Amino acid sequence: MPLGDIAGDALGGVFRFIARILFEIVVEWLLRGTGAMILRLVRPRLVPGETVATLTGLGFWIALIALGLWIYRQTAP
């Protein structure tokens, strides 16, 4: 096996590892974690499913970004 193939496979593995870590941080913590927290505040006895928690978290972050953009446009000269 040539050295270029070995280096390419190693770099591909490193990039897949970094992408997996970023995916875990964004989806698991920011989206699903936020959504589960919101759903537990609204309905404490209900254990939220992964899909519902992810969609709730996504909706929350979209609304938060839209609100921030709206406030910025209203206060910008």
Secondary structure, DSSP 8 states (H G I E B T S, - for coil): --HHHHHHHHHHHHHHHHHHHHHIIIIIIIIIIHHHHHHHHH-TT----HHHHHHHHHHHHHHHHHHHHHHHHHH--
